Amino acid sequence: MYKKIMVGYDGTKFSDCALKEAIRLAKESGAKLLVVTAPQIDVELQALAPEANELMEKKARLDLDRAAAKVQKAGLVCETKIVVTSSAQEALVEIAKKNKADLIVLGTHGRTGLVRLLMGSTTARVIGHAPCNVLVVRCP
């Protein structure tokens, strides 16, 4: 069914739920896993604190190492990728295109109403521009 499943991962419990579902789907379909994190840079913060990028990349690497360990514990292997960007949703869509993902699996924070409107939703934006199906996983 799926050949390549991409998971958006940011180290939160929401992305852990997405990773768990992606692992399950990969086992069922024999798909390869690609675990991606796209820490978003704030240009103003970057100007004030140039070391911010380095710290974000370091945290992202730790998050991805933790995710890869979970995948390995489940008996699978995965590729990991970090893209520091000014737009997480654009980065996720581009990576899915370049890697010919059949499915993108994302967790959701479950924000609604005014909070979602003001903060935006990376998941919603990925759904609108993804080159493939997107599975949105809610955490219990």
N, C-alpha and C positions, 0 to 999 in steps of 0.2 A: 504494500500500500504506500508507504513512505520510504524514500531512499535517504533523504537528509532532513533532519529535524534540527532547527535552530532554536535555542532557548535564550531569551533575554534574562540576564542574571545580574543582580546588584547587591547580593548578600543579605537581602531582607527576608523575612519569613514568607513574604509573598512570592519572591523569586524561588525560594526553596520549594514551595508548593508547585510552581511551574516546572521546576527541575524534576521533581518526583514524578509528575505526570509525563514529562518527556521521556524519562527513563522507562516508564511502563510502556509507552507507545513504541519506543525504539526496540524494546525486547520483543514485543508482539510482531512488529513489522520487519525487524532486521535492519532498521535504518541506522545510519551514522548520526552521531550527535555533534553539534557545534554549539558550544556555550560561549555567549558573547556578553561583554559588558561595555557600556558606552557612557563613561562618566562625563557629565555635562559641565563645561567650563563657563564660568561667568566672566565675561571680558573685563568688567570693572574690577572684580576681585583679582583677576590675573595681573592687572596693572599695579594693584596695591600689594599683592603677595605673590611674586613670581614663583615661589617654591610650591604654591598650591597645586600646580600640575603634577609635580613629582610626588607629592603626598597622595593625590588622587590615584595616580597610577600604581603606587605602592599598595594602597588599600584594594584597588581593583585586582591586582595580581594575587593578593592574599585571598580575596573572595573567590577568584577563579580556581585557585589551587584547592580551596575547600570544596568547591563544586566538583572539580575533577576527581577528588578523593571519594566523593559520594557516588559518582558514576562508576569509578573503579570498584568500589565496594559492592555495587550492584552487578558486577561482572561484565561491564561494558568499558569501552574506551571512548574518549571524546577529544575533539580539537577545541582549543580555547583561543579567544581573540579579544584584545582590548583596543578600543578606539576612543581616544580622548577627543571630544567634539563640542561644538557649540549647540548641537541639536541631536539629542539622543535618538529621537524617532527617525530622523533622516539617516543617521548612521546605521540603525538597525535595518531599515528598508534596503539601503545600499548593500550591506553585507549579505542580506538574504538574496538579493539579485545576483551579486558576484559569485556566491557560493551555490547558486541554484537550489536553494532550500525549497522543499515541498511543503513544509509546515513551519510556522513560527509559533512558539509557545511562550506566553507571557503571563505573569501574575498580575493581579490588580489589587490596588489598595482599597477599592470599594468606595471611594469618595463619591458623594452625590451632591446635587444642588449647587449652591453658591460656592462652596469650597472647590468643587470640581471645575466650575466655570472660571474661577479666579486662578487656580493653580494649573489648569489644563490637564490633559491626560495623554501621557506618552503612548499608552496602549491604544487609546481611541485614534490617535494620529497614525499609528502604525497600521491599524486595521484599514484606514482610509487609503493608504498608499502601498500596501504590501503587494508583492508580485505573486503571492501564494496564499493559501488558507492561513488563518490566524486562530489559534485556540487560546481563549482567555480563561485562566484558571483562578477561581476564588478560593481563598484559604478558609478553612472552617474556623 
